[in-house]
């Protein structure tokens, strides 16, 4: 049998054929391994692309999430700084909030001792710095009739002060230091927020002991306290001013007189009652909440009738003018009002 000649290209050479096959029952013609068809490059790209895309999305999502978290932290930090951690005024630091020591440390630089001289003699009281250039709130009875006012800061530095305005009806006065700047002004709170039982701190200069700190609670609110508007209300008083050495500022409460005769010219105001210890020289000082905010100006305290020496101290009945009353009166005092 004559074999037909193989035409060129009719049957591919075994080594050129891409697939294994058998022919005529003969042996198989496996293709060499080198010719195993690799997956098309495009297929590789299609298989890898979704994985890469998912990874990229995950990375972007993580970056966005991290950025959001950081942004939230910045906002939280800003809110926190704007609250209890205030860097100005006398707000107590977050770590010391609610402690007497924290309040004392924050507020003491804003409380001063006032020494007033009048025709009737010398007297000692306290005051609260309300501006960096030396405006100070105190009681009218501390500086009433004074011809000279000297103020000592917590660091011992002394200034001469001018009486800017007084309001005997509210027992308030505003004085201004000469040549002062860069002082630490107190933060004025809101006395409407005060509740009976709230913890408070009092800072003043009882008996000339500058920067004395006492603590207690708010015992009552809206007590009607009556004080004299005269310069010389009682025979034991000198110039109607707060006295050291056992002198007491006379006042009336509940229809009774305390610490002497209040005289014929009187005024009544609503007061915060506290059991924080107040003594002669505390008048004009600060009653403070536990955030370091001034909620009242201490103005009167009860001493047992006829007491003297060691028995003339506080018995836990003190009164303060609410700070909201002070804030409402500031414009009048700055205008030089004198009742």
C-alpha positions, 0 to 999 in steps of 0.5 A: 500500500502506497502511503499518500504523501503528507501535505504540508500543513495538513497535520501539524508536527507533534511538537507544534500541536498545542493539545495531546491527541491520538491518531489511528489508534496510534500513540498519543502525541503529547505536547511538550511542557513548554507549549502548555498554554499559559493563562492569558495575561488579560485573565491574570489582570482580571483576577488580580484587579478586584483584590487590589481594589478591595485592598485599596478601599480598605486602606482608604477606609482606614485612613478616613476612619483614623482621620475621623477619630482624630478630628473627634478627639480634637473636638472633644479636646476643644470642648473640654478646654472651653469647659472646666479647664479654662486657662483664664480666670479662676476655674479649677483644673480638671484634676483638682475639681471638687477639692478645697485645695484646688479651689484655694490654689485657683482663687487665692491670687484673686482675693485681696486684703483691704486696709481703709483709713478714715476719720474714725480710724483704720479697718480691715476687709477683703476684696475680689479682683474682677479685672486684670488692671485692678478693679476690685469688688468689696463691701460698701461698709469696708471702704465707706468714708475712707480717706485712704485705701491700701490693698495687699495682694496674695503675693504681698505686693501693695497698691494704693486704691481709689474708690470708684463707686459705692452702692450702700443699698446693696452694700457694694463698692468698686475700687481700682488699684493705681498702676496695676496690670496683669492681675488674675481676675476671678471668674464670676459664676451664676448665683441662680444656679446655687442650691442648698447643700452645695459645697462652698469655700470662703477666702478673705483676710479675717483679723488681717490674716491674708488669704485665709481659706474656710469651707462649708455648705450653702445653708439657705438661700434668699435670706433677708439681711438688713445692714446700715447705710450710715458711716457710723451705725453702731457705737462699737464700730469705726466708720461703719467699716469691718474691724479687726480685733473683735469688731463686728459689722452689725446687721439684722436678720429675722427681726433681730439685731446682731453685732450691735445697732444698725442705726436708723438708715438701713437697707435689706438685700437677699443673701446666701447663707453659709456655714463656712467660717467667716470672721471680722475681716472676711467682709468683701471676700469671696464665697466660691463654688467647687469649680472656682467661680465666685458665687457671692461676696461675703458681707455679714456674720453672726457673733454671740452677743457680748462675745469677745476674744476667742469667743467672738469667732464664727458660729457658722452663720454667715451671709453673702451677697449673690454674685448675680446682684453684683454683676447687675450693679457693676455698670452703676458702680463703674459709672461712679455711683455713690448712694 
